[in-house]
Amino acid sequence: MRPPLQYHQGVDKLLLLVFGPLVVAAALLVIATGIRRVIAKFRSQASPDQIKATYEGYLRRLLNPQPDAVERELGKLLPERLLQLYQDKSAIQSAGFQLETPGKKGRWSKRWPVYCFEPLDIESLNELPYEEELGPGFCFATTGRGSWYWIAASDQRVKDSPVVFLVYDGGGSHRKTVATSLQEFLNWPRLPIR
């Protein structure tokens, strides 16, 4: 005959029988979620053909500007210097550089990164940020990190206009006039992005 079980021995086994399967289920859930994330990440990556098609679409739009359609949508006219930029096919395709504010060297210099120029069309106009306080205008270039370079449109066609840097950081937007004209901005020294 066996001696009767002590109360504490039965409670120890009860805890193992009740909570053991819960611990195993939680571990399996964590593993399954991790595997699901890896598969989703792998599936969401664009194939080389998709990347090529996206780039070709961007390039087609970039090289075939539609200033008339953009101006109709804005109800204003874009500066002549911006239109000239989009006519210069090699300049508009340049990407991945920084413009350095002249006159300041070393630690005091200010660099303005340009990831790429935006296509001058209705699609870009509708996708890019709009600042109510600034009025009608166009974001002609981006840093690739939630910031754009914007230029104003006006009732009469002007030769040039100041360049405004727009930053969107999730908590609102910030803006700063970085050059008195697009001509000045584009003539600053170019450096590679580090």
C-alpha positions as a Markdown table, in Angstrom:
| # | Residue | x | y | z |
|---|---|---|---|---|
| 1 | Met | 0.0 | 0.0 | 0.0 |
| 2 | Arg | 1.1 | 3.5 | -0.9 |
| 3 | Pro | 1.3 | 6.2 | 1.6 |
| 4 | Pro | -1.4 | 8.9 | 0.9 |
| 5 | Leu | -0.2 | 11.9 | -1.2 |
| 6 | Gln | 0.5 | 15.0 | 0.7 |
| 7 | Tyr | -1.6 | 18.1 | -0.2 |
| 8 | His | 1.4 | 20.1 | -1.5 |
| 9 | Gln | 2.5 | 17.4 | -3.9 |
| 10 | Gly | -0.9 | 17.3 | -5.6 |
| 11 | Val | -0.9 | 21.1 | -6.0 |
| 12 | Asp | 2.5 | 21.0 | -7.6 |
| 13 | Lys | 1.3 | 18.6 | -10.3 |
| 14 | Leu | -1.9 | 20.5 | -10.7 |
| 15 | Leu | 0.1 | 23.7 | -11.6 |
| 16 | Leu | 2.2 | 21.8 | -14.1 |
| 17 | Leu | -0.8 | 20.2 | -15.7 |
| 18 | Val | -2.8 | 23.5 | -16.0 |
| 19 | Phe | -0.1 | 26.0 | -16.8 |
| 20 | Gly | 2.3 | 23.7 | -18.7 |
| 21 | Pro | 0.1 | 23.6 | -21.9 |
| 22 | Leu | -0.5 | 27.3 | -21.7 |
| 23 | Val | 3.2 | 28.0 | -21.7 |
| 24 | Val | 3.8 | 25.7 | -24.6 |
| 25 | Ala | 0.8 | 27.3 | -26.5 |
| 26 | Ala | 2.3 | 30.8 | -25.9 |
| 27 | Ala | 5.7 | 29.7 | -27.1 |
| 28 | Leu | 4.2 | 28.2 | -30.3 |
| 29 | Leu | 2.2 | 31.4 | -30.9 |
| 30 | Val | 5.4 | 33.5 | -30.7 |
| 31 | Ile | 7.2 | 31.2 | -33.1 |
| 32 | Ala | 4.3 | 31.1 | -35.5 |
| 33 | Thr | 4.1 | 34.9 | -35.5 |
| 34 | Gly | 7.8 | 35.3 | -36.2 |
| 35 | Ile | 7.6 | 32.8 | -39.1 |
| 36 | Arg | 4.6 | 34.7 | -40.4 |
| 37 | Arg | 6.5 | 38.0 | -40.3 |
| 38 | Val | 9.5 | 36.5 | -42.1 |
| 39 | Ile | 7.2 | 35.1 | -44.9 |
| 40 | Ala | 5.3 | 38.4 | -45.2 |
| 41 | Lys | 8.5 | 40.4 | -45.5 |
| 42 | Phe | 9.9 | 38.0 | -48.1 |
| 43 | Arg | 6.6 | 38.2 | -50.1 |
| 44 | Ser | 6.4 | 42.0 | -49.9 |
| 45 | Gln | 9.8 | 42.6 | -51.4 |
| 46 | Ala | 9.5 | 43.7 | -55.0 |
| 47 | Ser | 11.0 | 41.4 | -57.6 |
| 48 | Pro | 13.7 | 42.8 | -60.0 |
| 49 | Asp | 11.0 | 43.1 | -62.7 |
| 50 | Gln | 8.7 | 45.1 | -60.5 |
| 51 | Ile | 11.5 | 47.4 | -59.5 |
| 52 | Lys | 12.5 | 47.9 | -63.1 |
| 53 | Ala | 8.8 | 48.6 | -64.1 |
| 54 | Thr | 8.4 | 51.1 | -61.3 |
| 55 | Tyr | 11.6 | 52.9 | -62.3 |
| 56 | Glu | 10.7 | 52.9 | -66.0 |
| 57 | Gly | 7.3 | 54.4 | -65.1 |
| 58 | Tyr | 8.9 | 57.1 | -62.9 |
| 59 | Leu | 11.4 | 57.9 | -65.7 |
| 60 | Arg | 8.7 | 58.1 | -68.3 |
| 61 | Arg | 6.7 | 60.6 | -66.2 |
| 62 | Leu | 9.9 | 62.6 | -65.3 |
| 63 | Leu | 11.0 | 63.0 | -69.0 |
| 64 | Asn | 7.5 | 63.9 | -70.2 |
| 65 | Pro | 6.5 | 66.8 | -68.0 |
| 66 | Gln | 2.9 | 68.1 | -68.1 |
| 67 | Pro | 3.2 | 71.7 | -66.9 |
| 68 | Asp | -0.1 | 72.8 | -68.6 |
| 69 | Ala | -2.1 | 70.2 | -66.7 |
| 70 | Val | -0.4 | 71.0 | -63.4 |
| 71 | Glu | -1.0 | 74.8 | -63.9 |
| 72 | Arg | -4.7 | 74.1 | -64.8 |
| 73 | Glu | -5.1 | 72.1 | -61.6 |
| 74 | Leu | -3.3 | 74.8 | -59.5 |
| 75 | Gly | -5.2 | 77.6 | -61.2 |
| 76 | Lys | -1.8 | 79.5 | -61.2 |
| 77 | Leu | 1.4 | 79.6 | -63.4 |
| 78 | Leu | 4.7 | 78.0 | -62.4 |
| 79 | Pro | 7.9 | 80.0 | -62.6 |
| 80 | Glu | 9.8 | 80.0 | -66.0 |
| 81 | Arg | 13.0 | 78.6 | -64.3 |
| 82 | Leu | 11.1 | 75.5 | -63.1 |
| 83 | Leu | 9.8 | 74.9 | -66.6 |
| 84 | Gln | 13.3 | 75.2 | -68.0 |
| 85 | Leu | 14.6 | 72.7 | -65.4 |
| 86 | Tyr | 12.1 | 70.1 | -66.7 |
| 87 | Gln | 13.2 | 70.8 | -70.3 |
| 88 | Asp | 16.8 | 69.9 | -69.4 |
| 89 | Lys | 16.6 | 66.1 | -69.6 |
| 90 | Ser | 20.1 | 65.5 | -68.1 |
| 91 | Ala | 19.6 | 67.9 | -65.2 |
| 92 | Ile | 16.2 | 66.5 | -64.2 |
| 93 | Gln | 17.6 | 63.0 | -64.1 |
| 94 | Ser | 20.4 | 63.8 | -61.8 |
| 95 | Ala | 19.9 | 62.3 | -58.3 |
| 96 | Gly | 21.6 | 61.5 | -55.1 |
| 97 | Phe | 23.5 | 64.7 | -54.4 |
| 98 | Gln | 23.8 | 67.5 | -51.9 |
| 99 | Leu | 23.8 | 71.2 | -52.5 |
| 100 | Glu | 26.0 | 73.2 | -50.3 |
| 101 | Thr | 25.1 | 76.7 | -49.2 |
| 102 | Pro | 27.9 | 78.9 | -50.5 |
| 103 | Gly | 30.0 | 81.1 | -48.2 |
| 104 | Lys | 30.1 | 78.8 | -45.2 |
| 105 | Lys | 32.8 | 76.1 | -45.0 |
| 106 | Gly | 33.6 | 73.3 | -42.6 |
| 107 | Arg | 31.4 | 72.8 | -39.6 |
| 108 | Trp | 29.3 | 75.9 | -40.4 |
| 109 | Ser | 28.3 | 74.8 | -43.9 |
| 110 | Lys | 24.8 | 73.7 | -44.6 |
| 111 | Arg | 24.0 | 71.0 | -47.0 |
| 112 | Trp | 20.6 | 70.3 | -48.7 |
| 113 | Pro | 20.2 | 66.7 | -49.9 |
| 114 | Val | 18.4 | 66.0 | -53.1 |
| 115 | Tyr | 17.4 | 62.3 | -53.5 |
| 116 | Cys | 15.6 | 62.9 | -56.8 |
| 117 | Phe | 13.4 | 65.3 | -58.8 |
| 118 | Glu | 9.6 | 64.7 | -58.8 |
| 119 | Pro | 7.8 | 64.3 | -62.2 |
| 120 | Leu | 5.9 | 67.4 | -63.2 |
| 121 | Asp | 2.5 | 65.9 | -63.6 |
| 122 | Ile | -1.0 | 65.7 | -61.9 |
| 123 | Glu | -0.1 | 62.4 | -60.2 |
| 124 | Ser | 2.8 | 64.0 | -58.4 |
| 125 | Leu | 0.8 | 67.1 | -57.6 |
| 126 | Asn | -1.9 | 64.9 | -56.0 |
| 127 | Glu | 0.5 | 62.7 | -54.1 |
| 128 | Leu | 2.9 | 65.3 | -52.7 |
| 129 | Pro | 2.2 | 67.5 | -49.7 |
| 130 | Tyr | 0.2 | 70.6 | -50.0 |
| 131 | Glu | 0.6 | 73.6 | -47.6 |
| 132 | Glu | -2.5 | 75.6 | -47.2 |
| 133 | Glu | -0.6 | 78.5 | -45.7 |
| 134 | Leu | 1.9 | 78.6 | -48.6 |
| 135 | Gly | -0.8 | 78.6 | -51.3 |
| 136 | Pro | -0.5 | 76.9 | -54.7 |
| 137 | Gly | 2.9 | 75.6 | -55.7 |
| 138 | Phe | 4.8 | 72.4 | -56.6 |
| 139 | Cys | 7.2 | 70.1 | -54.7 |
| 140 | Phe | 9.8 | 69.6 | -57.4 |
| 141 | Ala | 12.4 | 67.5 | -55.5 |
| 142 | Thr | 12.6 | 65.3 | -52.4 |
| 143 | Thr | 15.2 | 64.2 | -49.9 |
| 144 | Gly | 13.6 | 60.7 | -49.8 |
| 145 | Arg | 13.0 | 61.1 | -46.1 |
| 146 | Gly | 9.7 | 63.0 | -45.8 |
| 147 | Ser | 11.1 | 66.3 | -46.9 |
| 148 | Trp | 10.6 | 68.2 | -50.2 |
| 149 | Tyr | 11.7 | 71.3 | -52.0 |
| 150 | Trp | 8.7 | 73.5 | -53.0 |
| 151 | Ile | 8.3 | 76.5 | -55.3 |
| 152 | Ala | 5.3 | 78.8 | -55.5 |
| 153 | Ala | 3.0 | 79.3 | -58.5 |
| 154 | Ser | 1.5 | 82.7 | -59.2 |
| 155 | Asp | -1.2 | 84.6 | -61.1 |
| 156 | Gln | 1.4 | 85.8 | -63.7 |
| 157 | Arg | 4.3 | 83.8 | -65.0 |
| 158 | Val | 7.4 | 85.0 | -63.1 |
| 159 | Lys | 11.0 | 84.3 | -64.1 |
| 160 | Asp | 11.9 | 82.6 | -60.8 |
| 161 | Ser | 10.8 | 82.1 | -57.2 |
| 162 | Pro | 12.2 | 81.2 | -53.8 |
| 163 | Val | 12.8 | 77.6 | -52.9 |
| 164 | Val | 11.2 | 76.4 | -49.7 |
| 165 | Phe | 12.3 | 73.3 | -47.8 |
| 166 | Leu | 9.3 | 71.4 | -46.3 |
| 167 | Val | 9.8 | 68.9 | -43.5 |
| 168 | Tyr | 7.1 | 66.5 | -42.4 |
| 169 | Asp | 8.0 | 64.7 | -39.2 |
| 170 | Gly | 4.7 | 63.1 | -38.1 |
| 171 | Gly | 3.9 | 65.9 | -35.7 |
| 172 | Gly | 3.2 | 68.5 | -38.3 |
| 173 | Ser | 5.3 | 70.4 | -40.9 |
| 174 | His | 8.1 | 72.8 | -40.8 |
| 175 | Arg | 9.3 | 75.1 | -43.6 |
| 176 | Lys | 12.3 | 77.2 | -44.3 |
| 177 | Thr | 13.2 | 79.3 | -47.3 |
| 178 | Val | 16.6 | 77.9 | -48.4 |
| 179 | Ala | 17.3 | 80.0 | -51.5 |
| 180 | Thr | 16.0 | 83.3 | -52.9 |
| 181 | Ser | 15.5 | 81.6 | -56.3 |
| 182 | Leu | 15.6 | 78.2 | -58.0 |
| 183 | Gln | 18.5 | 79.5 | -60.2 |
| 184 | Glu | 20.5 | 80.2 | -57.1 |
| 185 | Phe | 19.6 | 76.9 | -55.5 |
| 186 | Leu | 20.6 | 74.9 | -58.6 |
| 187 | Asn | 23.9 | 76.7 | -58.9 |
| 188 | Trp | 25.2 | 75.9 | -55.5 |
| 189 | Pro | 28.1 | 73.5 | -55.3 |
| 190 | Arg | 27.1 | 69.8 | -55.7 |
| 191 | Leu | 28.5 | 67.1 | -53.4 |
| 192 | Pro | 27.8 | 63.4 | -53.3 |
| 193 | Ile | 25.4 | 62.2 | -50.5 |
| 194 | Arg | 27.4 | 60.6 | -47.7 |
